[in-house]
Structure formats: C-alpha cells, structure tokens
Amino acid sequence: MTSARVLVVEDNVKNMKLFRDVLEAAGFRTLAATTAGEAVDVAAEQGPDLVLMDIQLPDFDGVEALGRLRADERTAATPVLALTAQAMEGDRERFLAAGFDGYLSKPVDIAEFVATVRRHCLENGR
C-alpha cells in the first residue's frame, strides 16, 4: 500500500519491536532510534516520511528533539507524532501545542496506531 519510511523513536526494546513489526506488516519501511539525539541524526541523514517520537528518552525528551527537528531545514517539515505513555487529561493538548502533528498514547490500539500513521503519511503526500 505504501512505501513510506517511518522513524520509530523508542527506548524500550519490546515496544520498538512491536511498533516496527506492526508497521512493516502494514507495508511501511521503518527506521529506528533509541535516543532523542540518535533520532535527530537519523532523521537528518535518512529523511523519513514520518517520525513516531517517544517523549521520555534517556538523553533528552521528545519535546526537545522535536524542537531540534523543526530547527533543521532538512527535517523542519517532517511530520512528528508524539507516542507516549503520558496520557493524563491535558497531555494530548500539551503535546499538540508543543508542535507535534499528532498524538498516540501507549499502550497503543494496533488498528488506531496503523490508521493514524497511514493518515499522516497520506496527508503529507507520502
């Protein structure tokens, strides 16, 4: 269906495997990063069509990583979705206000996860 490349930024090995397996089964190609710094570097070098960004990462958080992506002309227009366990009232709005293009809470609903990724790739012509 798609050959869009999705960068999955996740420091939990089990979550990373699940997200990549699900996306690849749905026809996406995946890239991986386990830290925010690695995510910024991979995004700049590989030019993914979409980034799924965990918020709590070992070096610096996903919000700061988003800021670095937006500040780099190579990645400024790349859609970035927050993918986080932070699912309290107001968290979704806070992440959208920070500049994320979308929000997914963990644990993910697999069908919603795939549909959201697909929708963002299609909306951005990818």
LINPE-V13213 format. One record per backbone hydrogen bond with DSSP energy under -1.0 kcal/mol. NH is the residue of the N-H (numbers start at 1). CO is the residue of the C=O. Records with the same first field share a line. If there is no record, write none. Layout:
NH = CO, CO
//
This chain:
6 = 29
7 = 50
8 = 31
9 = 52
10 = 33
16 = 12
17 = 13
18 = 14
19 = 15
20 = 16
21 = 17
22 = 18
23 = 19
24 = 20
25 = 21
26 = 22
27 = 24
28 = 23
29 = 4
31 = 6
33 = 8
39 = 35
40 = 36
41 = 37
42 = 38
43 = 39
44 = 40
45 = 41
46 = 42
47 = 43
49 = 5
50 = 5
51 = 79
52 = 7
53 = 81
54 = 9
62 = 55
65 = 61
66 = 62
67 = 63
68 = 64
69 = 65
70 = 66
71 = 67
75 = 72
76 = 72
78 = 75
81 = 51
82 = 102
83 = 53
84 = 104
87 = 85
91 = 88
94 = 90
95 = 91
96 = 92
97 = 93
98 = 94
99 = 96
100 = 95
101 = 80
104 = 82
106 = 84
113 = 109
114 = 110
115 = 111
116 = 112
117 = 113
118 = 114
119 = 115
120 = 116
121 = 117
122 = 118
123 = 119
124 = 120
125 = 122
126 = 121
//
